[in-house]
Amino acid sequence: MRVIFTDLDGSLLDHYSYSFAPAANYLERLESQQTPVIAITSKTRAEVLAIREQMANPHPFVIENGAAICIPKNYFSERPQQAVESGDYWVISNTEPRSQWQQILDRVGKPFADEFQTFSSVCAEQGIEGLALLTGLTLEQANLAQQREYSESINWLGTQSRKAEFIRRLNDAGAHLLQGGRFLSMGGNTDKGRALLQLQALYQQQQGECQSLAIGDSANDISMLEAANSALIIRSPSHQMPSLERTKNLYRSKATGPNGWVEGVYAWLENQY
């Protein structure tokens, strides 16, 4: 079987409007062909649940850069050993909760106090309205984005050299930082690539041989773009394409966002890479 693992922001969702409209018909086609589309994103569980509902997507998904895998109950014939029940889902947690990373940031981040904001600090100072203004999200979307469980999102305001020092000190304190399309994500030692391999293994246990395509546009997608059988890099209107070590089974889209997504998935299904 074929399985698609996709980033959302800047890939399946437009970088500016967060719309997947250009890919809507193609998503329906993939569902009818029983090709699962799995979101692997820095977004929260609450955000992805809302997006999956809009897309009518019934499949598992990965949140907060690999921090947790959410599998609809009974999606597989049996619950994975490491999963726990949480509402309507089996959840595999790969790291510690958000509060641990906030404590480290409060301690280590003091010398950089005027050089960054977190989603938490923006909400505390300006309310959800402030977070909506920062992210370009609606009030409802911003409220969902704030419901992080395993990580903290950081908006860096300082110089690149100070940013490198900031990241180094937090890494030394035991945290891990990933650069997304717009924000830094601070959390545990997780990444999208390892989560992809975890889920791919579950599909292989149930379905046998599984051919995977990973889709992304940013540095935090590199791990899964390297891990999958094939990789699709989406062109971004705001930053350079991430650089990969792999050279085979690789496609770089000409179009951006969801238009590039459709372009690249079509090429993969036609065995063009």
C-alpha positions in Angstrom: 0.0 0.0 0.0 1.0 3.7 -0.3 0.9 6.1 2.6 1.4 9.9 2.4 2.9 11.7 5.4 2.5 15.4 5.1 3.5 18.6 6.8 0.6 21.1 7.0 1.7 24.8 7.1 3.3 25.8 3.8 2.8 22.4 2.3 -0.8 21.1 2.3 -1.9 24.5 3.7 -1.1 27.7 2.0 1.7 29.7 3.7 -0.4 32.8 4.0 -4.1 31.8 4.0 -3.7 28.4 5.7 -6.2 27.1 3.0 -6.0 23.6 1.5 -8.7 24.4 -1.2 -6.5 23.8 -4.2 -5.9 20.2 -3.0 -9.5 19.5 -1.8 -10.6 17.5 -4.8 -7.3 15.5 -4.9 -7.6 14.6 -1.2 -11.1 13.1 -2.0 -9.5 11.1 -4.8 -6.8 9.8 -2.6 -9.4 8.8 0.1 -11.4 6.9 -2.6 -8.2 5.1 -3.6 -7.6 4.1 0.0 -4.3 6.1 0.2 -4.0 7.4 3.7 -2.9 11.0 4.1 -1.2 11.4 7.5 -0.6 14.9 8.9 2.8 15.2 10.6 3.0 18.8 11.9 4.2 21.2 14.6 0.5 22.0 15.2 -1.4 20.9 18.3 -3.9 18.0 18.6 -6.8 20.6 18.8 -5.6 22.3 15.6 -5.3 19.0 13.7 -8.6 17.7 14.8 -10.3 20.8 13.4 -8.4 20.6 10.1 -9.0 16.8 9.8 -12.8 17.5 10.2 -12.7 20.1 7.4 -10.8 17.6 5.2 -13.0 14.6 6.2 -9.7 12.8 7.0 -10.2 9.7 9.2 -6.5 8.7 9.6 -3.9 8.9 12.3 -1.9 12.1 12.8 1.3 13.3 14.4 1.4 16.5 16.5 4.1 18.9 17.8 7.0 17.7 15.6 6.7 14.0 16.5 5.9 14.5 20.2 2.8 12.3 20.0 1.0 10.0 17.6 -2.8 10.0 17.7 -4.5 7.0 16.2 -8.3 6.7 16.1 -9.5 3.9 18.3 -9.9 0.6 16.4 -8.1 2.1 13.3 -5.7 -0.9 13.6 -6.9 -4.3 14.7 -5.3 -3.9 18.1 -4.0 -1.0 20.2 -0.2 -0.5 19.9 1.6 -1.6 23.1 2.9 1.8 23.9 -0.3 3.7 23.3 -2.8 4.8 26.0 -6.4 5.7 25.5 -7.3 9.4 25.4 -10.8 10.2 24.3 -11.5 8.7 20.9 -7.8 8.0 20.3 -4.9 5.8 21.1 -2.1 8.1 21.8 1.7 7.3 21.8 3.6 10.0 23.7 7.3 10.3 22.8 8.3 13.1 25.2 7.6 15.0 28.4 4.8 17.6 28.8 5.0 21.3 27.9 5.4 22.4 31.5 8.9 20.9 31.6 10.1 22.9 28.6 8.5 26.1 30.0 10.5 25.7 33.2 13.7 25.3 31.3 12.9 28.4 29.2 12.1 30.5 32.2 15.5 29.6 33.7 17.8 29.6 30.7 16.1 32.2 28.6 16.5 35.1 31.1 19.5 36.7 29.4 17.5 36.8 26.2 14.2 38.1 27.8 13.7 40.9 25.3 14.7 38.9 22.2 11.8 36.4 22.1 8.2 35.7 22.7 6.4 32.5 23.4 2.8 31.7 22.5 2.2 31.6 26.3 3.7 35.0 26.9 1.9 36.6 24.0 -1.4 35.2 25.4 -0.6 36.4 28.9 0.2 39.9 27.8 -2.2 40.4 24.8 -4.7 37.7 25.1 -5.7 35.4 22.2 -6.2 38.5 20.1 -2.4 39.1 20.3 -1.6 35.5 19.3 -4.0 35.8 16.4 -2.3 39.0 15.2 1.2 37.4 15.5 0.3 34.2 13.7 -2.2 35.5 11.2 -4.7 33.0 12.5 -8.3 33.6 13.3 -9.2 33.9 17.0 -10.6 30.4 17.0 -7.5 29.0 15.3 -5.2 30.9 17.6 -7.0 29.4 20.6 -6.4 25.9 19.2 -2.7 26.8 18.5 -2.3 27.7 22.2 -3.4 24.3 23.4 0.1 22.8 23.2 0.7 19.6 25.2 4.3 18.7 24.6 6.2 21.8 23.3 6.4 25.6 23.4 6.4 27.8 20.2 8.9 30.7 20.2 8.9 33.8 18.0 12.5 35.0 17.8 13.0 38.8 17.7 16.8 39.2 18.0 19.7 38.7 15.7 20.8 35.5 14.0 24.0 35.3 16.0 22.1 35.7 19.3 19.5 33.1 18.1 22.3 30.6 17.6 23.5 31.2 21.2 19.9 31.0 22.5 19.4 27.6 20.8 22.8 26.4 22.0 22.1 27.2 25.7 18.6 25.6 25.6 20.1 22.5 23.9 22.7 22.3 26.7 19.9 22.4 29.2 18.2 19.3 27.6 15.7 20.9 25.3 15.6 20.5 21.5 14.7 23.3 19.2 13.4 23.0 15.6 12.9 25.8 13.1 9.5 25.7 11.4 8.3 27.9 8.6 7.8 30.8 11.0 8.4 29.8 14.6 10.9 27.9 16.7 9.5 24.8 18.4 11.0 23.8 21.8 10.4 20.4 23.1 11.9 16.9 23.7 14.2 14.8 21.6 11.6 14.0 19.0 11.3 14.6 15.3 8.9 14.0 12.4 11.2 11.3 10.9 11.1 9.0 13.9 7.3 9.4 14.2 6.9 8.6 10.5 8.9 5.4 11.0 6.8 4.4 14.1 3.6 4.8 12.1 4.9 3.2 9.0 5.9 0.2 11.1 2.3 -0.1 12.4 0.9 0.0 8.8 3.4 -2.7 7.8 2.3 -4.9 10.7 -1.3 -4.6 9.5 -1.1 -4.2 5.7 2.3 -5.7 4.8 4.6 -3.8 2.5 4.2 0.0 2.7 5.6 2.6 0.4 5.8 6.1 2.0 6.0 9.6 0.7 7.0 12.4 3.0 6.0 16.0 2.1 7.4 19.2 3.7 8.8 22.7 3.1 10.9 23.6 6.1 13.9 22.6 8.2 11.8 20.7 10.7 10.6 18.5 7.9 14.1 17.2 7.0 14.0 14.2 9.3 10.9 12.8 7.7 11.9 13.8 4.2 15.1 11.7 4.7 13.2 8.8 6.4 10.4 8.0 3.9 10.8 5.9 0.8 10.2 9.0 -1.3 10.3 12.8 -0.6 8.5 15.8 -1.9 9.8 19.3 -1.1 7.3 22.0 -1.5 8.5 25.3 -2.8 7.9 28.2 -0.4 7.2 31.8 -1.2 9.1 32.9 2.0 12.2 30.8 2.4 14.7 28.5 0.6 13.9 24.8 0.2 15.5 22.6 2.9 18.7 20.8 1.8 18.7 17.1 1.9 21.4 14.4 1.8 19.2 12.1 -0.2 19.3 12.4 -4.0 17.0 9.5 -5.1 13.2 9.3 -5.1 13.1 13.1 -4.6 10.9 15.7 -6.2 11.0 19.5 -5.8 7.7 21.2 -6.6 7.5 24.1 -9.1 4.3 25.5 -7.5 4.0 26.6 -3.9 1.7 25.3 -1.1 -1.2 23.1 -1.9 -0.8 23.5 -5.7 2.8 22.2 -5.3 1.4 19.4 -3.1 -1.0 18.2 -5.8 1.8 18.5 -8.4 4.2 16.4 -6.4 1.8 13.8 -5.3 0.5 13.3 -8.8 4.1 12.8 -10.0 4.7 10.2 -7.2 1.5 8.3 -8.0 2.7 8.2 -11.7 6.0 6.8 -10.5 8.0 9.8 -11.8 10.3 9.6 -8.8 
